[in-house]
Amino acid sequence: MTGLTGVVTVAAGGNHSIAVKTDGTVVAWGANYDGQLGDSTTTDRNSPVAVTGLTGVVAVAAGYVHSIALKSDGTVVAWGNNVSGQLGDGTTTTRSSPVAVTGPTGVVGSGCERPS
């Protein structure tokens, strides 16, 4: 992929991919019909676009049409299809930009540094 540098980890969903960059920002590309790219649109992207307002990310995961990120402060955010409540925000509203997952704090993922 042209122009994508400084990546520390990636994840692939059903028809989209996401990557965490060394500066803690996240980019995504691919299908976006349920906002799974997190760029506040539902426009498919052939090249990486920034996930809206997301910084301090240490890990990402991608479902079929949703995405999730673990931040360095131990909080979790998610975006995309939410028909079954998979975004964890207490609703079933699909989101095209990250929303906080309610409840968990101090989350530590495999290979992630625990906040000090």
Backbone bond lengths (Angstrom), bond angles and torsions (degrees), N, CA, C in turn:
res aa  C-N    CA-C-N  psi(-1)  N-CA   C-N-CA  omega(-1)  CA-C   N-CA-C  phi
1 M - - - 1.444 - - 1.513 108.62 -
2 T 1.275 115.99 127.78 1.450 122.43 -178.03 1.522 111.01 -73.61
3 G 1.339 116.55 132.57 1.451 121.03 172.15 1.508 116.74 85.05
4 L 1.302 119.53 -2.30 1.458 120.78 -179.51 1.526 108.73 -97.54
5 T 1.332 115.45 107.87 1.456 120.99 -178.71 1.524 109.96 -130.16
6 G 1.324 116.35 166.56 1.450 121.00 176.00 1.515 113.91 68.07
7 V 1.316 117.26 32.60 1.465 121.77 -178.50 1.522 110.16 -91.67
8 V 1.340 115.89 134.56 1.463 119.53 178.81 1.526 112.76 -106.37
9 T 1.330 117.50 -25.13 1.462 120.59 177.22 1.523 109.62 -160.25
10 V 1.331 116.01 154.09 1.461 121.63 -179.78 1.530 109.82 -135.39
11 A 1.322 114.87 162.63 1.462 121.23 174.02 1.518 107.81 -146.74
12 A 1.323 116.45 150.90 1.456 121.50 179.64 1.518 110.35 -125.60
13 G 1.326 115.58 133.49 1.457 121.48 176.64 1.512 110.17 -103.14
14 G 1.329 116.54 -157.26 1.451 120.76 -178.14 1.517 112.87 -60.42
15 N 1.324 117.02 -48.52 1.467 122.11 -178.82 1.522 111.68 -140.68
16 H 1.330 116.96 23.42 1.460 119.76 179.84 1.525 109.74 -146.64
17 S 1.333 114.74 161.60 1.462 121.03 178.51 1.519 108.93 -133.24
18 I 1.335 116.18 152.00 1.459 121.40 178.19 1.520 108.58 -137.06
19 A 1.336 115.28 151.95 1.457 120.51 -178.55 1.519 110.54 -140.95
20 V 1.327 115.75 142.08 1.458 122.13 173.41 1.519 107.40 -97.78
21 K 1.321 115.88 131.06 1.454 121.23 178.64 1.533 110.17 -95.35
22 T 1.320 116.71 163.86 1.464 121.41 -176.70 1.522 113.23 -58.92
23 D 1.329 117.95 -23.96 1.464 120.91 179.59 1.529 112.65 -87.40
24 G 1.351 117.69 5.25 1.461 121.59 177.89 1.511 114.89 84.81
25 T 1.322 117.29 3.93 1.465 119.92 174.86 1.520 108.94 -88.27
26 V 1.324 115.65 166.90 1.461 121.31 -176.56 1.523 109.35 -128.38
27 V 1.328 115.55 138.99 1.465 121.70 173.79 1.525 108.20 -122.82
28 A 1.339 114.92 156.41 1.462 119.95 -178.31 1.518 109.60 -146.05
29 W 1.345 115.55 158.30 1.461 120.77 178.57 1.524 109.32 -157.25
30 G 1.349 115.20 158.58 1.456 121.55 179.46 1.519 111.61 117.27
31 A 1.329 115.50 -152.61 1.466 121.37 179.72 1.522 109.53 -67.70
32 N 1.334 115.53 148.02 1.467 119.83 -174.87 1.520 112.23 -144.20
33 Y 1.327 117.98 25.74 1.463 120.94 -174.29 1.520 114.06 -64.16
34 D 1.314 119.35 -20.49 1.462 122.13 175.34 1.527 112.14 -116.56
35 G 1.330 117.38 20.46 1.452 120.73 178.00 1.514 114.59 76.39
36 Q 1.329 117.10 16.66 1.466 120.96 -175.36 1.522 114.58 -66.57
37 L 1.344 117.66 -10.47 1.465 119.78 175.35 1.526 111.52 -84.67
38 G 1.329 117.40 -18.15 1.459 120.76 174.49 1.514 115.39 74.59
39 D 1.329 117.90 18.76 1.464 120.86 -178.63 1.524 112.66 -98.08
40 S 1.318 117.43 20.51 1.471 125.04 179.10 1.520 113.52 68.05
41 T 1.358 117.07 18.29 1.456 121.02 177.07 1.529 108.63 -133.26
42 T 1.306 115.10 179.82 1.464 121.25 169.90 1.530 108.97 -123.76
43 T 1.318 116.25 30.90 1.457 123.41 179.63 1.528 109.77 -90.33
44 D 1.331 117.28 125.41 1.466 120.92 174.57 1.520 109.10 -61.66
45 R 1.342 115.97 146.66 1.469 120.79 -177.49 1.523 110.22 -129.72
46 N 1.332 116.28 129.32 1.460 121.92 177.07 1.522 112.38 -88.32
47 S 1.326 116.67 -11.69 1.461 123.13 179.19 1.522 108.15 -130.50
48 P 1.326 117.54 156.27 1.465 120.46 -179.35 1.528 113.30 -60.08
49 V 1.329 115.55 138.16 1.467 123.16 173.20 1.522 107.77 -126.52
50 A 1.318 116.09 151.88 1.462 121.04 -179.96 1.520 110.68 -70.19
51 V 1.331 115.85 138.44 1.454 121.01 171.03 1.528 106.10 -75.58
52 T 1.324 116.64 130.07 1.451 123.57 -172.29 1.527 113.33 -57.59
53 G 1.344 116.07 121.80 1.455 122.45 170.75 1.510 116.45 63.71
54 L 1.292 118.53 20.43 1.466 120.74 -174.26 1.526 110.49 -104.79
55 T 1.346 115.90 120.24 1.462 122.56 177.24 1.528 108.72 -137.60
56 G 1.308 116.31 167.36 1.459 121.08 176.16 1.511 113.97 69.96
57 V 1.319 117.90 27.02 1.464 122.14 -176.97 1.526 110.07 -88.61
58 V 1.344 115.83 138.06 1.461 121.06 178.16 1.524 112.78 -115.06
59 A 1.339 117.90 -17.99 1.462 120.83 -179.56 1.524 109.51 -156.36
60 V 1.336 115.42 151.41 1.457 121.36 177.09 1.525 109.69 -136.14
61 A 1.321 114.47 157.99 1.463 121.56 173.01 1.522 106.60 -142.99
62 A 1.331 115.83 154.13 1.457 120.25 -178.82 1.511 109.90 -131.76
63 G 1.333 115.05 128.11 1.447 120.55 172.88 1.517 109.15 -91.52
64 Y 1.312 116.16 -166.23 1.457 119.26 -179.20 1.526 111.07 -60.62
65 V 1.336 117.83 -51.35 1.465 121.25 178.12 1.531 111.95 -136.26
66 H 1.320 116.25 32.75 1.463 119.94 171.77 1.522 109.06 -145.91
67 S 1.327 115.44 163.10 1.458 121.47 -178.60 1.519 108.61 -134.63
68 I 1.324 115.76 157.43 1.461 121.11 -177.22 1.525 108.51 -144.99
69 A 1.330 115.96 145.63 1.462 120.31 -178.88 1.520 110.30 -135.75
70 L 1.321 115.33 141.11 1.463 123.57 173.47 1.512 107.49 -101.26
71 K 1.333 116.19 125.17 1.450 120.81 179.86 1.528 110.53 -94.06
72 S 1.314 116.76 159.79 1.465 121.78 -176.84 1.520 113.05 -63.47
73 D 1.333 117.73 -19.17 1.465 120.29 178.03 1.527 112.52 -87.62
74 G 1.330 117.39 6.24 1.459 121.84 177.49 1.510 115.00 86.10
75 T 1.334 117.76 5.15 1.458 120.80 176.04 1.522 109.60 -91.91
76 V 1.329 115.50 162.57 1.454 122.11 -178.08 1.524 108.97 -126.83
77 V 1.331 115.85 138.83 1.458 121.92 174.90 1.520 108.77 -126.57
78 A 1.329 115.96 157.14 1.460 120.34 -178.49 1.519 109.30 -147.89
79 W 1.344 116.11 160.03 1.454 121.39 178.96 1.528 109.47 -158.65
80 G 1.338 115.18 159.44 1.460 121.43 -179.45 1.514 111.66 112.95
81 N 1.339 115.65 -152.82 1.462 121.71 -177.86 1.526 110.11 -64.10
82 N 1.339 115.92 138.31 1.462 121.22 -176.07 1.524 111.56 -136.86
83 V 1.323 117.26 24.92 1.458 121.62 -174.86 1.522 112.82 -59.28
84 S 1.324 117.13 -28.58 1.467 120.71 178.96 1.522 112.49 -109.70
85 G 1.319 116.80 14.83 1.458 121.04 179.81 1.514 114.03 78.52
86 Q 1.337 117.48 18.06 1.463 120.65 -175.25 1.526 114.26 -66.90
87 L 1.334 118.50 -13.16 1.457 119.68 177.47 1.530 111.86 -80.89
88 G 1.311 116.99 -16.23 1.460 120.37 174.70 1.512 114.96 71.88
89 D 1.321 117.17 22.19 1.464 119.58 179.90 1.526 112.72 -99.70
90 G 1.323 117.15 11.18 1.453 121.17 177.88 1.517 114.36 83.51
91 T 1.339 116.84 6.97 1.459 120.76 179.62 1.526 109.48 -128.40
92 T 1.313 115.52 -179.72 1.464 121.49 169.77 1.527 109.11 -121.43
93 T 1.325 116.11 28.88 1.456 122.92 179.95 1.524 110.00 -88.35
94 T 1.314 117.02 124.52 1.456 121.97 176.10 1.523 108.88 -67.80
95 R 1.351 116.31 139.65 1.472 121.74 -175.04 1.521 110.72 -125.45
96 S 1.331 117.19 135.39 1.467 121.02 178.49 1.530 112.37 -100.65
97 S 1.316 116.73 6.99 1.462 121.95 172.67 1.527 107.39 -144.96
98 P 1.326 117.80 159.11 1.470 121.16 -173.69 1.528 113.88 -61.20
99 V 1.340 114.51 140.02 1.460 122.44 172.29 1.522 107.82 -128.42
100 A 1.314 115.75 152.07 1.457 120.47 -179.28 1.525 110.96 -69.90
101 V 1.312 115.45 136.32 1.458 121.08 170.48 1.514 105.61 -78.63
102 T 1.329 117.36 125.89 1.463 120.09 -176.37 1.521 111.07 -81.26
103 G 1.310 114.93 142.14 1.466 119.72 175.68 1.510 115.20 106.28
104 P 1.336 118.45 -72.14 1.465 117.34 -171.58 1.524 113.06 -71.30
105 T 1.319 115.79 137.43 1.463 122.73 170.80 1.517 107.25 -138.10
106 G 1.297 117.07 160.70 1.455 120.25 -179.53 1.511 113.31 67.20
107 V 1.319 117.13 26.12 1.461 121.85 -178.90 1.528 109.28 -71.14
108 V 1.314 116.24 136.81 1.452 121.71 177.01 1.515 107.40 -127.27
109 G 1.327 116.47 127.97 1.453 120.94 -179.79 1.509 111.03 -104.07
110 S 1.293 115.87 164.48 1.460 121.97 177.67 1.524 109.75 -58.42
111 G 1.311 116.74 125.51 1.456 120.87 -179.93 1.509 114.11 80.43
112 C 1.324 117.58 2.47 1.460 120.38 -179.83 1.520 109.99 -98.88
113 E 1.312 114.91 147.19 1.452 119.46 177.40 1.515 109.85 -80.90
114 R 1.305 116.14 137.16 1.455 121.03 176.51 1.516 108.80 -76.54
115 P 1.333 117.27 134.22 1.462 119.79 179.26 1.525 110.87 -60.28
116 S 1.329 116.97 144.98 1.472 121.95 179.79 1.494 111.59 -79.54
